[in-house]
Amino acid sequence: MYDILIIGSGPAGLSAAITARARGKSVAVISNNAADSGLYRASLIGNYPGLPDISGAELSDRLVSHARAVGADLITGRVISANATKDSFGVAYGSEFESGRALILCLGATQTSIFPGEAELLGRGVSYCATCDGMLYRGKNIVVVSLAPDAPEEAEYLRGIGCHVTELKTDDITIRGDSRVRSVLADGDEIPCDGVFVLRESVAPAILLPGLESDGGYIKVDRDFSTSVPGVFAAGDCVGGALQIAKAVGEGQQAALSAATYIDRGIE
């Protein structure tokens, strides 16, 4: 078990990891491939203090190198869920799982909306992980909503284990069913199916962690960047405000300090 789990390897997440290591905490950062981020693709960043005219890729690489150098573990994987127990948190990414005493969400500006019917039918035909749940649908008709870079590979995996796959690349989706998924309405066409795999780059915060409060589409935090779930903190673009790298770095640092204090109080 780690002391702190961080979801997201942008400036907020890596700043949090560096700060947490400075406080002597073990840290794992779980995120998609950094090269797929908006920061990495930015050709020029002109307003980051002390590093004028740096490319997004170079700044990202420097932050990654710094975090690794101080002992943070960086794990590549698409996070599909998080859960809270009495004294720890678990994060599932693909078919893997990590646990920690505190959790910091640095999800970026992912204003991910939930499809109609998605939340109601989650676990009753709606899934976010092909390798986790694919065998449940062997020989059955499923819909894969491909909204992530690795979605085509996951769709091919499902075909390979015997699922009958209809792959869609649209965000005009309604998931229909009663006690289970029965069909998907996509761009006005109804497709009967036994299940639907919604493969986004990131899961909407409201789905990611039950009980997490939001405000205007952003994760709601207090001044210490604590969320509505004790032991869970959030920082960076996902909490709103100016979407600036310097702001994200500062918030990540404060969230890590608050998470370290939370852990220390629990140990006393």
HUWOMO-V708820 format. One record per residue. N is the residue number from 1. PHI is phi in whole degrees, 0 to 359 (none if undefined). OMEGA is omega in whole degrees, -180 to 180 (* if undefined). D_FIRST is the distance of its C-alpha to the first C-alpha in Angstrom with 1 decimal. Layout:
BEGIN
n & phi & omega & d_first
N & PHI & OMEGA & D_FIRST
N & PHI & OMEGA & D_FIRST
END
This chain:
BEGIN
n & phi & omega & d_first
1 & none & 175 & 0.0
2 & 275 & 170 & 3.8
3 & 290 & -175 & 6.7
4 & 228 & 170 & 8.7
5 & 257 & 178 & 9.3
6 & 236 & 175 & 13.0
7 & 258 & 179 & 15.3
8 & 116 & -178 & 18.4
9 & 247 & 172 & 19.5
10 & 279 & -179 & 22.8
11 & 304 & 180 & 24.0
12 & 294 & -178 & 22.1
13 & 295 & -179 & 18.7
14 & 286 & 173 & 19.3
15 & 298 & 177 & 20.8
16 & 298 & -180 & 17.9
17 & 296 & -180 & 15.6
18 & 297 & -180 & 18.3
19 & 293 & 179 & 18.7
20 & 298 & 178 & 15.0
21 & 295 & 177 & 15.1
22 & 296 & 176 & 18.4
23 & 270 & 176 & 16.9
24 & 80 & -178 & 14.6
25 & 262 & 173 & 11.3
26 & 284 & -170 & 8.7
27 & 221 & 168 & 9.5
28 & 235 & 176 & 9.7
29 & 253 & -178 & 13.1
30 & 246 & -177 & 14.0
31 & 199 & 169 & 17.8
32 & 295 & 176 & 21.0
33 & 301 & -178 & 23.0
34 & 301 & -178 & 24.0
35 & 292 & 178 & 27.6
36 & 270 & -175 & 28.0
37 & 278 & 176 & 27.6
38 & 296 & 179 & 30.7
39 & 300 & -176 & 29.9
40 & 297 & -177 & 30.0
41 & 275 & -179 & 33.3
42 & 290 & -177 & 35.0
43 & 287 & -177 & 37.8
44 & 206 & 175 & 38.3
45 & 241 & -173 & 36.6
46 & 255 & -172 & 39.2
47 & 237 & 176 & 37.8
48 & 274 & -173 & 34.6
49 & 305 & 175 & 35.5
50 & 84 & -180 & 36.3
51 & 229 & -178 & 35.8
52 & 291 & 174 & 38.8
53 & 60 & 176 & 39.6
54 & 263 & 177 & 36.3
55 & 281 & 178 & 35.3
56 & 298 & -180 & 32.2
57 & 297 & -179 & 31.0
58 & 292 & 179 & 31.5
59 & 297 & 179 & 29.7
60 & 299 & -180 & 26.7
61 & 297 & 179 & 26.7
62 & 294 & 179 & 26.9
63 & 296 & 178 & 23.9
64 & 298 & -179 & 21.8
65 & 298 & 179 & 23.1
66 & 296 & -179 & 22.4
67 & 299 & 179 & 18.8
68 & 295 & -177 & 18.3
69 & 297 & -180 & 20.4
70 & 269 & 172 & 18.3
71 & 104 & 175 & 15.1
72 & 283 & 175 & 13.5
73 & 271 & 179 & 12.3
74 & 252 & -175 & 14.7
75 & 242 & 178 & 14.4
76 & 266 & 179 & 17.6
77 & 178 & 179 & 17.8
78 & 273 & -178 & 19.5
79 & 290 & -179 & 17.3
80 & 246 & 178 & 18.9
81 & 194 & 172 & 17.1
82 & 223 & 179 & 14.6
83 & 214 & -179 & 14.3
84 & 248 & 170 & 13.7
85 & 248 & -176 & 13.2
86 & 299 & -175 & 14.3
87 & 224 & 179 & 11.4
88 & 201 & 179 & 8.8
89 & 230 & 177 & 9.5
90 & 239 & 178 & 9.4
91 & 233 & 177 & 11.3
92 & 259 & 176 & 13.6
93 & 225 & -171 & 15.4
94 & 59 & 178 & 18.2
95 & 262 & -178 & 17.3
96 & 257 & -174 & 13.6
97 & 208 & 174 & 10.5
98 & 229 & 178 & 7.2
99 & 232 & -180 & 5.2
100 & 205 & -180 & 5.3
101 & 278 & 176 & 7.6
102 & 217 & -176 & 10.4
103 & 225 & 176 & 12.0
104 & 240 & -180 & 15.0
105 & 261 & 178 & 17.5
106 & 232 & -166 & 19.8
107 & 274 & -177 & 21.6
108 & 77 & -177 & 25.0
109 & 274 & -179 & 28.3
110 & 262 & 179 & 27.7
111 & 282 & -175 & 30.2
112 & 282 & 177 & 29.3
113 & 268 & -180 & 31.6
114 & 264 & 179 & 31.0
115 & 291 & 172 & 33.8
116 & 305 & -180 & 36.0
117 & 89 & -175 & 34.7
118 & 294 & -177 & 31.2
119 & 294 & -177 & 29.4
120 & 294 & -175 & 31.7
121 & 251 & 176 & 31.2
122 & 297 & -177 & 27.5
123 & 82 & 178 & 26.3
124 & 236 & -179 & 30.1
125 & 124 & 175 & 30.9
126 & 264 & -180 & 29.0
127 & 221 & 178 & 26.0
128 & 241 & -173 & 24.1
129 & 218 & -179 & 22.9
130 & 292 & -178 & 25.5
131 & 289 & 179 & 23.4
132 & 284 & -168 & 21.6
133 & 244 & -174 & 24.8
134 & 302 & -176 & 27.7
135 & 295 & 178 & 28.7
136 & 290 & -175 & 29.4
137 & 242 & 179 & 32.3
138 & 299 & -179 & 33.8
139 & 80 & -178 & 37.6
140 & 250 & 179 & 37.3
141 & 270 & 180 & 38.2
142 & 227 & 174 & 35.4
143 & 248 & 175 & 35.5
144 & 250 & 176 & 33.1
145 & 268 & -170 & 33.1
146 & 268 & -179 & 32.5
147 & 237 & 179 & 31.4
148 & 231 & -178 & 28.8
149 & 303 & -177 & 29.5
150 & 267 & -177 & 27.9
151 & 299 & 178 & 29.5
152 & 300 & 177 & 32.5
153 & 293 & 178 & 30.3
154 & 291 & 177 & 28.5
155 & 296 & 179 & 31.9
156 & 293 & 175 & 33.2
157 & 301 & -180 & 30.4
158 & 296 & 176 & 31.4
159 & 298 & -177 & 35.0
160 & 295 & 179 & 34.1
161 & 262 & 172 & 32.7
162 & 101 & 176 & 35.9
163 & 277 & 175 & 35.3
164 & 265 & -166 & 38.3
165 & 256 & 165 & 37.0
166 & 249 & -176 & 38.7
167 & 260 & -179 & 37.1
168 & 238 & 175 & 37.7
169 & 236 & -178 & 37.3
170 & 208 & 174 & 38.2
171 & 252 & 174 & 36.7
172 & 264 & -171 & 39.7
173 & 232 & 166 & 37.9
174 & 231 & -179 & 38.3
175 & 260 & -174 & 36.5
176 & 245 & 177 & 38.7
177 & 166 & 176 & 38.4
178 & 248 & 174 & 38.6
179 & 276 & 179 & 36.1
180 & 213 & 175 & 35.0
181 & 297 & 177 & 35.5
182 & 243 & -178 & 39.2
183 & 196 & 175 & 39.9
184 & 234 & 174 & 39.1
185 & 262 & -176 & 41.7
186 & 235 & 180 & 41.5
187 & 53 & 177 & 44.1
188 & 90 & 179 & 46.4
189 & 258 & 180 & 46.2
190 & 266 & -178 & 44.7
191 & 241 & 177 & 42.7
192 & 297 & 180 & 42.2
193 & 199 & 178 & 38.8
194 & 263 & -179 & 36.4
195 & 194 & 178 & 33.2
196 & 223 & 176 & 32.2
197 & 257 & -180 & 29.3
198 & 264 & -173 & 29.0
199 & 249 & 176 & 27.5
200 & 261 & 173 & 27.2
201 & 295 & 179 & 25.5
202 & 212 & 180 & 23.4
203 & 271 & 178 & 23.2
204 & 304 & -178 & 25.1
205 & 308 & -179 & 23.0
206 & 296 & 178 & 24.8
207 & 272 & -176 & 23.6
208 & 301 & -175 & 20.1
209 & 222 & 179 & 19.0
210 & 302 & 178 & 21.3
211 & 90 & -179 & 22.8
212 & 280 & -178 & 22.5
213 & 274 & 177 & 26.0
214 & 233 & 179 & 28.0
215 & 217 & -179 & 31.2
216 & 64 & 179 & 33.6
217 & 90 & 179 & 31.0
218 & 250 & 178 & 28.6
219 & 293 & -179 & 25.4
220 & 279 & -180 & 26.7
221 & 228 & 172 & 25.2
222 & 272 & -177 & 26.5
223 & 296 & 178 & 27.5
224 & 268 & 179 & 24.0
225 & 68 & 171 & 22.7
226 & 279 & 180 & 21.0
227 & 260 & 179 & 21.6
228 & 288 & 179 & 22.9
229 & 257 & -179 & 19.4
230 & 304 & -180 & 18.0
231 & 90 & 179 & 14.9
232 & 247 & -178 & 15.9
233 & 235 & -180 & 17.9
234 & 214 & -177 & 20.1
235 & 204 & 176 & 22.3
236 & 91 & -174 & 24.9
237 & 300 & -177 & 27.3
238 & 290 & 178 & 25.5
239 & 258 & 176 & 26.6
240 & 88 & -176 & 30.2
241 & 82 & 180 & 32.7
242 & 297 & -179 & 34.0
243 & 271 & -176 & 32.2
244 & 237 & -178 & 32.2
245 & 297 & -178 & 29.9
246 & 299 & 177 & 30.5
247 & 298 & -179 & 29.6
248 & 298 & 180 & 26.3
249 & 298 & 180 & 25.4
250 & 296 & 179 & 26.3
251 & 293 & 177 & 24.5
252 & 299 & 178 & 21.3
253 & 299 & -179 & 21.6
254 & 293 & 178 & 22.4
255 & 299 & 179 & 19.5
256 & 293 & 177 & 17.1
257 & 297 & 179 & 19.0
258 & 292 & 178 & 18.9
259 & 295 & 179 & 15.2
260 & 296 & 178 & 14.9
261 & 296 & 178 & 17.6
262 & 301 & 180 & 16.0
263 & 294 & -178 & 12.9
264 & 299 & 179 & 15.5
265 & 293 & 178 & 17.7
266 & 289 & -179 & 15.2
267 & 278 & -176 & 14.7
268 & 299 & * & 18.6
END
